[in-house]
């Protein structure tokens, strides 16, 4: 079994931020992003790491950055550790597969969610209002129903770290009309292209989250792209509207946690080995099916 990396530290390299999953380092004119094996659920980082998770997130993001660069430029410079600065070479074995050098973009303060199916917070909101983030939807939809067409449902981060769904009008107030329309159009265009591709591999992308930033005066795609952490991946075989779906993402962990007596505040519960291994398997399978390559 591969070593599980839940925390990184590189001598002489300043740490900018330690997110739920990624450790971010400042290299002067660029950043180093390291995808650890940490897993968060309900905005709480759990004690266990998931084998291969960081590698899947990093390599899958690299794959999608290259697949979508004809739609929008992105922040990826390289994932080839041999091309990293000399100060990082002693850590090559840790950085391999789980890291990338990226451009320093200024992140836009809106998370861009595309939904093609009704699940998660979108399903909960629909049950109350028959709309999601200001998008009025038809009457009579069920959990996991396919929407008539994909919708843009932006969100912001509160100080607690939870996503807060907002309307497009609120997005315009935050970013201005031109930038709001640009990220909305890019979000839906990337989602549609990725959904068509994934469908050819037998995977439904129910919804996904993108982040954008500004670099050299233009909007580019940043962070991670179409991973099991940022998306709901469902096997097309066996899909039936009206219930929750089997998935290639961390929904498996969420479902397990819902069986526990836990108030969804830190510290999170330790995951049993069978849940850890099954989650790892699901991440690896998503990577294999989408890219045609194997990790692990």
Order of alpha helices (4+ residues) and beta strands (2+ residues): beta-beta-beta-beta-beta-alpha-beta-alpha-beta-beta-beta-alpha-beta-beta-beta-beta-beta-alpha-alpha-beta-beta-beta-alpha-alpha
